[in-house]
Amino acid sequence: MLETNFGTAINASASAALVARPCQMIGFYVNSTNAGTLVIHDSPSTGTNNAITGTITPAIGWMEFPVSLSTGLRVVIAGTALDITVFVKL
């Protein structure tokens, strides 16, 4: 059986709830950055702190990050500027 490693692309340049249900994150592509930072949460709610990463300061390019998220996906973007495209299996 051929394993497919593709998913839905979701762009973010500010903090946002990207998926409001369980999903699998494949990874993310950093389109541009100027000292931007990222924290990934397993929760679409801003009232819940379910961070699954510390603060990431990514470089431009592909970051493989396979993880199952039980309640949803929220990203917190801070710093000067960061534009990412997250790939998830819904």
C-alpha positions in Angstrom: 0.0 0.0 0.0 1.3 3.4 -1.0 1.5 5.8 1.9 0.4 9.3 1.0 2.0 12.2 2.8 0.0 15.1 1.7 -2.8 17.2 3.2 -4.7 20.4 3.2 -2.6 23.6 3.0 -3.5 26.4 5.4 -1.7 29.7 5.4 -1.1 31.8 8.5 0.8 35.1 9.1 -0.8 35.8 12.5 -2.0 33.8 15.5 -5.1 31.8 14.6 -7.1 28.6 15.2 -6.5 26.7 12.0 -8.4 23.5 12.6 -11.3 23.1 15.1 -11.4 19.3 15.2 -8.9 16.4 15.6 -6.4 16.3 12.8 -2.9 15.2 11.9 -0.2 17.8 11.1 2.3 16.7 8.5 4.6 19.8 8.8 4.8 23.4 7.8 6.6 25.5 5.2 8.1 28.9 6.3 7.4 31.2 3.4 9.0 34.2 4.9 10.3 35.4 8.3 12.0 38.3 9.9 12.7 37.1 13.4 9.2 35.6 13.7 8.4 32.9 16.3 5.9 30.1 16.4 4.2 28.0 19.1 2.0 25.1 18.1 -1.0 24.2 20.3 -3.3 21.1 20.4 -6.4 23.2 20.9 -8.3 25.6 18.7 -9.2 27.7 21.8 -7.2 30.7 22.9 -8.4 30.0 26.5 -6.6 26.6 26.6 -2.8 26.4 26.9 -2.1 23.0 25.3 1.3 24.0 23.7 3.0 21.0 22.1 6.1 22.9 21.3 8.3 25.5 22.9 9.0 28.7 21.0 10.3 27.9 17.5 12.3 30.4 15.5 12.2 28.8 12.1 14.3 29.4 9.0 12.7 29.6 5.6 11.9 26.2 4.2 10.1 22.9 5.0 9.8 21.7 8.5 8.6 18.1 8.9 6.4 17.9 12.0 4.2 14.8 12.1 1.9 14.9 15.0 -1.7 13.9 15.9 -3.8 16.6 17.4 -6.7 15.5 19.6 -8.7 18.7 19.7 -7.5 20.9 16.9 -4.7 23.1 15.8 -3.8 26.7 16.8 -0.7 28.6 16.0 0.7 31.5 18.0 2.9 33.7 15.8 4.9 36.5 17.4 8.0 38.6 16.6 8.5 40.9 13.7 7.0 38.8 10.9 6.4 35.1 10.0 4.3 33.7 7.2 3.8 29.9 7.2 1.8 27.3 5.3 0.7 24.3 7.5 -0.2 21.0 6.0 -2.7 18.9 7.8 -4.8 15.7 7.2 -8.4 16.4 8.2 
